[in-house]
Amino acid sequence: MACFLVPLTEAVVTTITTKVLRKKENASETEGAEASVKLPFSRKLGWLNHMLWGGSALLAFEHVWHGEVTPWFPFLTAAADPESTAEMLHEMATSGVAMAVLVTAVWLGIVAVTSWMEKRESLSDAKTEAEKA
């Protein structure tokens, strides 16, 4: 019914956070901060952002397709009566939170693998530099 609202809310938060972080990272680059081999965290957070927006859009489309979301007030058909509203809130608390947590866990796995690859690359570069010297 409205389970897509939970990942959608997380997507809004990550969008704002990504923009703030990107602005801070750009400011530190202009101040002459040393460039590193690692990807900036704002870019990694952008991956989560894209995953959440895409998943939320697909879920919202599915709910529109099944007539659970309408273009007129109250927009969510479950919000029309109190019994359906309680069921909707329960679905948001269980399915919505589970989906948001699962997507975030997958993203954490991607970030862990990326960090491992970055570390391995920097160690390889350090070893190459040591051999040259």
Secondary structure, DSSP 8 states (H G I E B T S, - for coil): --TTHHHHHHHHHHHHHHHHHHHHHHHHHHTT----SS--HHHHHHHHHHHHHHHHHHHHHHHHHTTSB-SSTTSBGGGGSHHHHHHHHHHIIIIIHHHHHHHHHHHHHHHHHHHHHHHHHHHHHHHHHHHH-
